[in-house]
Amino acid sequence: MQKTLTRWTAVLLLGAGLLLGGCGATQTVNPDAGKSGQKVAETNKNASQKQGTQVTVYRAGKGGKLKAAAVTLSGSRDQLPLQLMKELVEKRPEGDTTFPKGLKVNKVTVKDKVATVDFSREFRTRRGDQDMLLMLYAIVDTLTELPEIQSVQFTSAGKKVTVLGGQDLESPLKRNKAYIAK
């Protein structure tokens, strides 16, 4: 009687898992769980990492505005800000002059909702023009798409950048929708 009850419990749990499988989360039933009457449910993290995370980057568009573009990045969530910056800066489209030639992203750290982005020395070569503002806000508006980031601080070769082309960077910059095309 006990073995029959245990088998029926396992069959019911498996059936419930199959029915709920179409509801978003992947469910698995541990065949050994029937012996103890427990069901094991988990989200398949490996599958989501292989598929990647879709995020928005802002690139220079027409009329001096930033245009949103969706990209898919793979890897761990803690590396997402760095991957996002490398995608934006180092894999820019042909002819995009928003970022100085040869600019590299060294690292991105996030603490207390402030991202600090460290760039190569080329970052400091941008002067006060529309491209400089688009560069700064492409970075800020892209990173603040992530919920864990509210503002961005800039460093170059490990040293804090306080002014760039007349733009005050002493305090971290916050998202500015004025530069985003509607």
N, C-alpha and C positions, 0 to 999 in steps of 0.2 A: 504494500500500500504506500509506504514512504517513498520507494523508488518511482512508482507511477506518478505520485504527486510532484516529485522533484522534476521528472521529465516533462510533465505538463506545464510546470512553472517555467522551465527553460523554453518550451515551445511558445508559450504565451509571451514571454519577454522578447523572443526573437521576432515574433509576429508584430508586436508593438514597435520594436525597433525598425522593422521594414516599413510599417505604416508611417512612422514619424520621420523616416529618412528623407522624405521630400519636403520637409519643413525648414530646411536651411542648414542645420548643424548635422554633421555626419555622426551617426550613432553606431557603436559596436556593442555587441553583447558578448561577454566573456562566457564561453561554453562551460567553464568550471564554476561560474557564478551560480548556476542552477543548483549545485550541491549545497551552497550556503544560502540560496534564495536571494542573492544580491545581483543587481544589474549594474554594469559598468558602462557609462556614457562618456565620450570624450570628443572634442573637436579635433579634426585631423590637421594639426599644425604644419606638418611637412607638406601637405598638398597646397596649403595657402602660401607657403614660402616659395614653392616652385612656380606658382602662378604669378606671384609678385603683388605689389601694392600699387594701385593707380593713384597718382598724385598730379597736382597742377603746377606747371612752371609758367612764369610770365616772361615773354620775350618781346623785344622791340617790334612794334607793328607800325602801321601807317599813322600819320598825324601826330607823332611824338607821344604815342600812348603804348601801353603794354598790352599784349594780346595773350590770353590764356591758352595753354596747350596741355593736353593730358599726356602723361608718360607713365609707363609701367616699370617699376624698379623691383629687383628681387634682392633678398638678403634679410638680415635681421632688422628689427624695428629701431634698435639703437644706432645703427649705421645709416638710417634713412636720411637724416639731414646732410651728412657728407656726400652720400650718393646723389642726392638732389642737387647739391651745389656743383658737383662734378658734371652732372647732366646739363645743367644750365650754362655753366661757364666754359667747360672744356669740350663739350660736344655741340657747340652752337652751329646754327646753319651757315652755309657758305654765304659770305657777303655781310654777315651781321657784324656791325662795328661797335656794338654796345660795350663790349669788353676789350681791353687792350690786348694786342697780339701777344701770345706767349703766356698769358695769365694762367696761373695754376692755383688750385685750392689745396692748401696744406692740411688743414684740419678744421673741424667744426665741433665745438663743445657747447653743451646746453646746461645751464644752471639757473634755477629760479626763473624759468620761462624766458631767459635771455640767451640767445644763440650768439656765440662769438665765432666769427669766421676769420680764419687766418689765411691770407693770400700771399702769393709770391710778390716780389718787389715791383712787378709791373703794375700792380694795383694803384700805386702812388703816382703813376705817369698820367692818369686821366686828369684832365683840366676842367675848369668850370664851363661846361656847355650842356646842351640838352642830353647828349649821350651819357654824360657823367651822372645826371639825375636819373636817367632811365636805368643805368647800370645799378645804382644804389637801390632803387625801388624795385627793380627786377629781383634782386637778391632778397630784400626785405619782404616784399609781397609774396614771393615764392615760399620762403621759410615760414612765414606766419600762416600759411595754409595748414601747417601741422599744429594740432591743438596744444602741444607742449611748448610752443614758441609764441611769444607776444611781441618781442622786439629783437633787434639785431645790433651787435657791436662789431666793429671792424678792426682787425689787426693786419699788419703786413710784415712778414718775416719775423713774427713774434712780438712786434712792437705796436702798441695801440696807435691807431690813426685818429687824430683829434680834429683835423681839418683836411678836406680834400676839395681842391678847386673852389675854395670859398665856402663850401658846405660845412657847417659845424657838425662834427661827429663825436663831440665830447660825451654826449649822452647817447644811449642806444636809440636807433630809429624804430618807429612803430609803423605799422601798415598804413599806407596812404592810397586810398581808392581813387584819388584824383588822377593818378597816372594810369589807371586801368581802363582800357577801352570798354565801352558799354555794348 
